[in-house]
Amino acid sequence: MKSVQRGQSISAVEVANVSPSGFWLLVEERERFVPFKDFPWFRDATIAELTNVLLPSPHHLYWPALDVDLAVESLDHPERYPLVSRAWPKKRLQPTKARRTPQRTRTRRARLRG
């Protein structure tokens, strides 16, 4: 069995760099920038989640840890692909107030006694 020469990419897709505004994705030797403003699903992702990307077919990208599927063409023309998400928006939980139990003035035994 022969290995690929050192320095050659063995992956058809990889994240090349991450910045505060987005990340660079190398798809079959073509580099594309993925801005967070156009692809908000990636904004809060960790580096490990971003770099775990698969290319199941030549025109389909998948991030399993984020459950995000994208057409490769949507990176070149995001205006043709309106943002669609089936995920429910994260509902911010409000702190609950502690319930106060009513003060008991008399115990059950005291009521029975009279």
N, C-alpha and C positions, 0 to 999 in steps of 0.2 A: 504494500500500500504506500502510495506517495503522498506527501504533505504538500501544501501550497507553499511557495517560496515566502520567506519572511518579508514583511512589509506589504504584502498584498492582502486586500480585504477578502475575507471568505464569506461575508454576509452581503446579501443583496440590499439590505437597508441598515443604516446605523445613524445615531445621533452624533453629529460632529462637534457641536458646541452649544452651550446654553448661556443665554444672557437674560437680564431682567425684562427684556421686551419680547423674548421668544427663543426659539432654538433652530439650529441648522440641521437639516435632515438630508442625508446622502441616500438617494434611492437609485440603485443601479447606475452608479457613477455620475449622477446628476445631483447637484446640491440645490436644495430649496430651503427658504427661510419660512418658518411657521410662527407668525406673530400671535402672541397671546390675545390681542384684541380681536382677531378674527377667529381664533380657536380657543375660547375660554376654558374648555375642559382641561387644558394642560397647565393653566395658570398656577394652581396650587399643588401640582404633582411634584413628587420627589424626583431627584435625578435617577434613582433606580427605576421608578415607574416610567419615566420618559424614555430611558434607554432600552427598556424591555419592549421592543417593537418588532412585529413580524410582518412579512410580506407573503401572505398566503397565495396570492396570485399577482401577476404583473401590474394590476391596476387597483389593488386593494391593500390597505395598511390596517394593522390591528394592534392595539395596545391592550393586552389581556388584563394587566393589573388595574387599568382604568376603565375597561370595557368600552373602549372607543374604537369605532370603525370609520375609516375615511377612504374616499376614492382618491387616488394619487392626483387625478386631475383637479380635485378641489383645492389642492395646495397652489396650483398655478392660477386658478380662476375661482377664488372663494365667492365672488359675486354671483356665480351661477349655481351655488349650492347654499341656499339659506340654512341658517343654523336650526337644527331640529334635535330635540332631546326628549327622550321618553322618561328621563329621570325626574322624580319629583324634586322641586326646589327644597333645599335644606331649610327646614323650619327652625328658626331660632327659638330655643326653649327659654321661657321666662322662669325666673326663680319662683318657687311656690312659697306662700306664707305658711308658717307653722300654724296648724290648727290648735286653737286653745280649747281645752276641755272645760266645760262649765264647772265652776266651783261648787262642790257639794257641801251643803251646809250641815246636813245630817246624814249619817250612815244608815244603812238599811236596818241594822239592829236598833239604832236609836228610834227610828220611826215605828218599829214594831213594839218597842217598849212604851211608847206613848207620847 
